[in-house]
Amino acid sequence: MRFRTTVAAAVGALALVVTLPTSAYAAEGDFQYTYVTAPGDEETVTLHDPESGECITLPEAAQEYSQPPAHSPKNRTDTFAIVFTNADCSGDSFTLRPHTGGASERLKLRSVLFS
């Protein structure tokens, strides 16, 4: 009798754990990049606590033929940031260290992925 009760409790606990929603993990901190506006001015954007494991295409630099890529990324998050030369995390990539990773305006990017 005890065995059945134990098995039933274990199955019930497993069902409860499986059905609980999982929270998305976010990198804690800020990621900054600079882009050039249509009139030619430079603007800096900050992504605060960006999602980890999801490709983020930078909207200001997404269109390869009509927008210049963003540049000068600074990774002040607690995870590695992999920046890509093309949208949708494709093309050449470069990894920026957590907290102190940064690059000059020579590093061009259109998307980023946080590990």
ABEGO torsion letter per residue (X at the ends): XAAAAAAAAAAAAAAAAAABBBBBBBBBEBBBBBBBBAAGBBBBBBBBGBBBGBBBBBAAAABAAABBBBBGBBBABABBBBBBABBGGBEBBBBBBBGABBBBAABBBABBBBX
